[in-house]
Amino acid sequence: MQTADHATNPTSGTIGQPITYEKIPTQIFANSKEASGAVAREIADLIRQTQKEGRSCVLGLATGSSPKTVYAQLVRMHREEGLSFRNVISFNLDEYYQMEPDSIHSYHRFMKEQLFDLVDIPKENYFIPDGTVPSKLLREYCASYENKINAVGGLDFQLLGIGGNGHIGFNEPGSLINARTRLITLDHSTRAAASMEFGGLHKVPRKAITLGVAPILNARRIVLLAWGERKASVIRAAVEGHVTELNPASYLQAHPDVSFVLDESAASELTRVKTPWAVDTVVWDNKMVKKAITHLSKTLRKPILKLTDKDYNDNGMSDLLAQYGSCYEININVFNQLQHTITGWPGGKPNADDTHRPERAQPAKKRVLIFSPHPDDDIISMGGTFQRLVDQGHEVHVAYQTSGNIAVADDEALRFIDFVVDFDNGFGIESPETSKLFQDAKNFLRHTKDSEIDTPEIRKVKGLIRRGEAKATCRFVGIPTSQAHFLDMPFYETGTVQKKPIGEEDIQIVEKLIEEIKPHQIYAAGDFADPHGTHKVCWDAIEAALERSKHKNFMKDCWVWLYRGAWAEWDIYEIEMAVPMSPDQVLKKRQGIFKHQSQKDGVVFQGEDSREFWQRAEERNSATAQLYDNLGLAEYEAMEAFVRWKF
């Protein structure tokens, strides 16, 4: 087994071949949809090949968000291309313990809804660990689960995801390479990452049954999927680092036929992506130069204008010097580009030379449309810019794309219904309907099972809570609530974290609003690391609507800016507009975020980060400003960053 760290000891190829740091074959795709399609085709080809050979195709399957599109593509192939699953035998990796199979959180239910009920696989051919097995029978049950795999000849193909801590299946850090199928105690980070699905950390099971590392490695072919920036660091450690039980995915380095299939975000920390000039010859276009110089400046902790020829040569950038000459001109060029991204006028500065400004001076007063996937993303992600646009006289509209109702705790909903009942009683208003709603809600929430979702009435109340908070933010920033548009896009309204695919109605809702406002500026969430995926779906609807509208005259004057939410920030070399904030503006943004009271103090979807959203936003904005300062530019209290999207 390889243990050398290629980050410090890269493997040199023959002359003309690139250096490789990667110990696992890795395929990088533009996005998760393209990657999922490639994996689905490989699985389909395997199924068809085994059918020709007259034998069963034994698949190991994963759950979670990563494989959903793979399963959707397999379902499409079944319906449109006649792909049959009659010869497929499948074994799932894991299941929570204790977990009833009909629970909305169970992997039994997930697999049936995502795949098994939508194709022609025989019911007796798929196996998922039973989360209800009595504890005294668990050891025997786990051994029998492995024996079933062995009895059908072993796994032909194992599909994997990866946890933020490197777990595969539920083999948490500390699992040994010879670990068998067993009951395991879940790591805190794993439970925190799942808390969004369960409505709070306290509801997440503490244990799970998982296929062991050893039977996973016995599969003849393994493909691991990973999407998004949040997986980038653990992917790099698994692919380029030491084999260690602290990152169980690193055990895959020992497998003879394994591939990691990544989108660009998940691959962003790999050496060949982050510093490609250290691996192979690159084309030194402007973007690559900015990326290299800013990375060099950060790595050496030297301002850009202090970088020397020796710094370039010592860090694999001698060919850049050979192409452009002295580092002096390169440093000046990159410094000026970064300087020109900074503006206190996100809507453009009237009567000013806009040659080197990120936004146009004209029209001086713009119609601005901010798309907010959830009812608080506007203030969390770009609250300072939002305030600037309003203060500088632009006509600002906010489109809240989803109700955000699933992120409201049950007791918060009861508190608001109770208030309405007390309000009616206090003012002598007879409303038996309200009293009944309150009583029904109390009874439902007291006796609800994991297999049930909130009633439509409770979801409505939770949505109204989020709507009221969004209106309060708009009033605080200074726009009339008539300029707050609540789209309630249908894809979201399922009552669970699992959403419907984006549909025609979703796109039409967005298209109609853009047509109505005819904006000069659109701001939209470009943060696809959102763990429940809503930001990406909301952007897909916007992108589709823009594609349909781009031929219209008003769109010729419309620029689209992408912001990022509380989960990640643009890399410095990508930023095209940076809006600075003073200490007072930072505090005002915090007060705006506080209008969303239902999302404070133990928010339902906290994820692995224990900070509240206002803390994440402030620290992220402060870090962006600090980065500009470290690179040798002006020092500000905080900054919000944007990238322009061109269509």
N, C-alpha and C positions, 0 to 999 in steps of 0.2 A: 504494500500500500504506500502511495506517495505521501510524504509528510512535509516536503520542502515548501517553504512559503515563496510562491512565485512573485509576490509583490517585492521581495528583496532579491530573489534569485530567478529572474525570468529565463525561460528557455529560448535560446537563440536558434533560429532556423539557419539554413544555408544562405549564402549571399543572395540577396534579392527577396528573401522570404521574411515576413514580419516576425517579431518576437511575440511569443504567446505567454500570457500570465494565467491562462485559464486551464484548469485541470478537469473540467467537465465540458463536453460539447454544448455550445450555447447558441441558440437561434434568436435573433432580435427582429421583431416586426414593428411596423409603424404604430400599430394599436392592437388592443386585445381582440378586436373583432377579426382582424386578419390572422392573428396568431391562432385563435380558436378555430377558425376555418381550416387552417393547415392541420391542426391536431385531429379535428373531426374527420378530415379526409384520410388521414393515416389509419384511424380506427376503422373507418368504413372499408378501406382497402384490406385490412386484416380480416375483417368479418367475411368479406367476399372471398378472400383467398382460402380461408378455412372451409367455407362452404364448398368450394371447388374440390378441396381435398377430402370432403366428406367427414369432417370432424368438428368438434365443438370449438368455439372461440371463447377463451376464459379471460374475462376482463376484471381487473381491480379498479374500483371506481372511488372517486373522492366527492366530498360535498363542499359547501361554502360558496362564496361568490365567484371564485376563479373559474370553475368548470361550467358555469351556467350556460355560457354561449356555446361551448362545445356540445352540450346536450341539446341545446336548441337547434344547432346545425344538424346533429344526427337525427333529430325528429323531422326536420325539413327533408333530409335525404330519404327517410322512410316514406314520407308522404308524397314527395315529388319524384323521387328516383327509384322507388321500389326497393330500398334497402331493407332487408328482412333481418330481424333479430331472433329468429326461431332457433338458431344454433348457438346463441350467446348464453353463457353462464357467467354471472357476475357476483363479485364479492365486494362489499363496501368496507372501507377502512375502519370505520369507527362509529360510535354512538354514545351520546351522553348517558350517564347512569346516576340515579334512576330516571328513566324517561319512557313514558307511555308512547306506543307507536303512532297514536292519532294526535299527539300534541303538535301544535303549530311549530314547535321548536325541534321536533324529532327529525332525524335523518331518514327514517322510514318514510315519513310524509314528504320530505324534500325530494327524495328520489322518485317516489311515485308521481308527484306533481311535475317534476322536471323531465322525467324520462320514461319510467316503466309503464305508466298508464297511457302513454302517448305512442307507444310502439308495440310490436307484436311479440315481445319477449314472454315466454311462458312464465306464469307466476311461480312455478316450482323451480325456476332457473335462477332466480335472484335471491341473494342472501345479504342480510344486514345484521350486524350485531344486535342482540336483544338486550335493550336497556332495562328490562324488568326481571332478569334472571335473579333468583334468590342468592344472596351473598355466599351462602354455604356451597352453592353449586357453581360458582363463577370459575374456579380453576379448571374444573372438568369441562365446563362449557367452552372456555377459551381454547382449550386443547382440541376439542371436537371441531371448532370453527376452522382451525388450521388443517385438521385432518380432512375436512371436506374439500379444501383447496387441493391438497395433495392427491386425494382420491380421483379428481378429474384431470390430473396431469400437471397441476401448477398453473400459475398465472402466465398467460401469453403476453399481457400488456398491463402495466400498472400506471394509472393516472394519479398524480399527486398535486397538491397545493403546498404552500409553505407558510408557516406561522411567522409572525414578526420576531419571534425568538428562535426561529430555525426549526421548529418542530415539523415532522412529517407524520401524517396521521395525527394521533395525539401522543406521539413519542416526544415527550418534553425534554428540554436540556437535562442532561444527566443520564438519559437512556443509553444503554450500551449497545454495541454493534450486534451482539448476539441476543438482544432482548426478544422475547416471544410475545405472543398475543396475551393481553392481560388487562386488569383493571388498573388505571393510573390516576393519580391525583393531578389535577390540572394546575398549571403554573398560573400565578396571579395575572401575568400579562395576557395569557390566553383568555382567561375569564373576563378581564377588562375589555379585550377586543370584542368579545361576544356580548357584552352587556347591552349594546344597542339593540340586539335582536330580542333580548329577554325583558327589556324595559327596566334595566337596572342591574348593577353588579350583584346585589343580594339575591337576585332570582336565578343567577347562572349556576348550574350544577357544579359541584366541586370535583366530580370524578367522571371518568369516561372509560369505555372499553375500546381498546385500540389494537389493530393488527401490529405486531411487533416489527422492529427494524429488520430482523433476520428474514421473516417471510416476505417482507417488501423487497429486500435485496435478492431474493430467490426468483423474482419475476424475470422473464426472459428479456423484456423490454420495459423501460421506465421513461415516462415523460413528466416533468414537473412544470407547472404553470405558475407564473407570477406577474401581477399587474400593479402598476402604480409606484410612486416614489417611496411610499412607506416600506416597501419590501426591498428597496435598492441596497441598503447596507448589509442586510442579512444574506442577500443573493451574492454580493461580492465576497463575503466571508466564506460562503459555502463553495463558491466556484474557484476562488483564488487563494484561500487561506489554508491553514492546517486542518487536517482531519481531527475533529474533537467532539467529545460527547456534549460539549456546551453548545454546539450547533449541529443537531442530528442530521440535517440535510447534507452536511459535509461528508457523511458516510457514503453518499452516492458517488464520490470520486472513485470508489473501489469497484463500481459496477461496469461490466464490459459493454453495455448498450443502453446508455442513458442520455437524455437531452433535456436541457433547461430551455423552455420556450417562454420568452419575455416580451413585453412591450417596451418601448423606448424608455419609459419612466422607470420601470423596474431594473432596466439595464444601466441606468445613468451613473452608477458608481463603479461599474466595471472599468478597468484601466483603459481598455481600447475605446471606451466611450468618453470617459471623463478626461483622459489625457492621451488622445490617439497619437499625438506626435511622439510619445514615448514607446509606441508599439510598431508604427509603420510610417511610411512617407505619407504626408497629408498635403492637400491643396490649401495653400495659405490664403484663403479668401478672407474678407473682412470679418465675418463672424468667427472664423477659426482663430484669427489673430486676437480678437477681443477675448475669446475664451482662454487662449493660452496666456496672454499677458495678465489678465485678472487672476487667473489661477496661480501664476508665478508670484505675483504680488502678495496674494493671500498666503501662499505656502512659505515664502521667505519673510513674511511680515514686514515688507518694505513698501513704501508708497511707490506708485507706478513710475513717477518721475525720477526715482532714485535707483531704478533697475539698471544694471550694467551689462556690457557685452559678456562678461564672465558669468553673470547670472544666467544668461541665455544659454551659453555653451555648456555650463555645468548641469543644465536641466533639460537636455535633449532638444534644444531649440536652435542649434547652430545653423540648420538649413534655412530658418526664418531670417537669421542675420545675413546669410549668403544671398538671399533673395532681395532683401530690402536695404542692406548695408547696415550702418550704425544703428544701435538700439535707440538712439536719441529721437529720431524722427518717428519711430514706431511708438515709443512711449508717449510722445506729444499727441500723436493721432488718437490713440486709445483714450488718453486723458480727456481730450476735447470731446470725443464722442460721449463719454460718461457725463461730462459737465453739461452737455446739451440735453441730457435726459431730465435734468432737474428743472422743475417749474412750479411756481406757486399759482399758476393760472391754468388749471387743467382744462378749462373750456377755451383756452386761447387768450392772449393778452391784447385787448383792443388798441388800435393805433400804434402797434409795435411791429418792428421787423421780425417776422416769424421764420426767417431763413433757417435759423438754428434752434428753433423751439419745437417741441414735440407736437404741439397742436397749432391749428390755423388761427390767425387773428380774426378772420371773417367767416361767418357773420359774427358780429360782436356779441350778440345775445343768441344763444343756441337753444334749441329744443333738445333736451337730454333724456334718454330713457335708460334707467338702471334696472337690469333684470336681477332679481334676488331669488335663487332657488328655494330657500326657506325664508320665513318671515323675519329673519334677523341677519341674513348674510350681507345685506346692504350696509348696515351700520358696523358690523364686525369687520368686514373685509375692506371697506372703503369709506368709512364714516367721516374721516377728515376731508377726503376729496368731495364727498357728498355735500358736506357743509360749505366747502369752498365754492362749489358750483352754485349753491343757493345764494350765498353771500355776495357773489359776483354777478348776480342778476340773471342767471340763466333760468329757463323754464324747465324744471326738473320733475320728471315722472318716475315712479318706482312701480315695477311690475313684480308682484310676489307670485311666483310661479306655482307653488304648492301651498296647501293649508298648513303643513307642519304639525298636523294633529297627533301623529303617533309619538311625538317628542314631549307630550304633556303628561305628567304623572296623574294617576287616578285620583289621588287625594286633592290635587289642584282642581280637577274637574268637579269633584264633589263640593269643594269649597265655593266655587262660583255658582253652582246650582243652588246651594244652601243660601248664598247671599240673595239670589233672586227671590227665593221663598220668603226670606226675612224681609226683603224690600216690600214685597206685596203685602205681607202681614202688617208691616210697620205703617204703610199708607192706606190700609183698609181696602186693598185691591183683592178681590176674590178671584183666585186662579187655581182651580182644582187641577188643571192640566199641568201646571208647574209643580205642584205638590206631588202629583203622581209621577212626573218625570224624575223628581228627586228620589222618591221612594224606590222606583224601579231601578234607578242607577245604583243606589246603595245596595239593593238586593243582588243585582247582577255582579257588582264588583266584589261583594262579600263571598259569593258562591261560585264565581267564575272558575273554569278549569283551563289548563294550558291549551286545550284543543279549541278554545273559543276565542274569538276576536271581539273587540268592543262593539257594542250595538251602534247602529247608525246615529242614534240620539247622542250617545256619549261622544262619538267621533265629531259630531256637529258642535257640541259644547267645547271640546278641546280645540277645534278649528277656530271658533269664535274668540277663544282666549288668545290664540296667536295673532288673530286679525286685530284685536283691540290693542295688543302690544305694538304691532307694526304701525298702527295709526298714531299711537302715542309718540313713537320715534319720529314720524313725519312731522307732527306738530312741533316737536322739540327742535328739529332741524330747521323748520320754517317753511314747509310747503303745505298747502291745503290738502285735506284728506281726499278731495276730489281728484288729486293727481296721484293717489295711491290706487293701483289696479290689482285686484285679487283674482287671479286667473283660475285657481283651483283645478289645475290640469288633471284630467281624468286618470292618467297612468298611475298617479300617486294614491288615489283614493281606494285602496284595498283594505285598509285597516291594519296592515302588517308591514314589516320592513320589506318583505318581498313585494315588488311592484310589477305592474303589467308592463309589457313592452310599449314603447312609444307608439302612438297611433295617429291616424290622420286628424282626428279631432284636436289632439294636443298641438299639432303643427298649425292648424288653422287658427286656433286661439291666439298663438303668438303672431302669426302673419297678420291677422286682423288688427291687433294692437299697433304693430309697426306701421301699418297703412294709415291708421287713425292719427297717430302722433306725428308721423313723418319726421323722425329725429335727425339732427345733425350729428349727434353722438349717441352711441349705444355702449353701455358697460355691461359685461356679462361675466359669469364665473368661469374661469379657466382652470379651476382647482379640481382635478379629477381624482385626487387622493381622498376625497370625501368617502368615508368607509361604507356608507349605505348607498353610494352610487347615484344619488339623486342629482348632484351637480352635473354629472356627465350626461344623464338623460335630458336634463333641462337644456344643456348646451346643444345636444343633438336636435332638439326641437327648434332652437333659435337658428342653428346653422341651416336646417332644412327650410325654414321660413325665409332666411336671407337669400338662399339660393333661388327661391321662387320670386323674390322681390327685387333682385339686383338689377333687373332691366328697367325698373321704373325710374322716372326722372329724379325723384327726391333722393333716391339711394346714391346718386352720383356725388351728393354732398354729405354722405353719411360715413363716419369713421367708427370702427368698432374697436373698443379697448377691453382687454381681458384682465380681470383681477384674480387674485387667489384668496382663498378663505383662511380659516384658522389652522389648517392642517399643514401647509407648506408655503414657500415663497418662490418667486422666480429667481433663477440664478442671475447674478449680477450682469453677466454678458448678454442676457436675454432682455433685460429691462430697457424699455424705450421711453417710458415716462415715469418719473419719480416725484411724488408730490410731498414736500416736507411739511412737518407739523411742529408748532411751538409747544412748549409745556402746557400752556393753557388749552390749546386745541386737543392735545392728548387727553386731558382731563374731561373736556367736553365730549369727546368721543366715548369715553368710559361712561359718562352719565347717560348718553344715548343708548349704549348697550344695556344699561341697567333698566331701561324701560321694558325689557323682555324678562320680566320677573319669573315667569315659568321656566326659564332656562338657566336660572341661578340656583346655587345651593343644592348640589346633587342632581344636576341635569341628567335626564334619562340616558342620553347617548354621549356619555363622557369619553368612551373609548379608552385607550391605554394612557392617555394624558390626563393627569389628575387636576390640572389647572382649569379654572373656569375660562369661558371664551374671552372675556375682557382681558384676562391675564395673558392668554395666548396671543391675542391681537397686539397688545402693548409690547410684549417682549419681541414679537416678530418684527413690528414696525421699528422698534428701537434697534434691533440687530441689523436691519437694512440700513438705517442711518449710520450705525457704527461702521458697517462695511465700507460705505462711501468715504467716511472719515479715514479709515485705515488705508484706503487706496490713495489718500492724499487730497481728497476733495473737501468741500465745505462740510463743517460739522453741524448737524441738526439734532433735535431731540428725538425725532422719529420720522419715518417715511413710509408712504404707501406706494406700491410699484405696479406698473401696468405694461402689458405687451399689446401692440396693435395687431389685430387680425385683419388680413386683407382678403377680399373676395372678388 
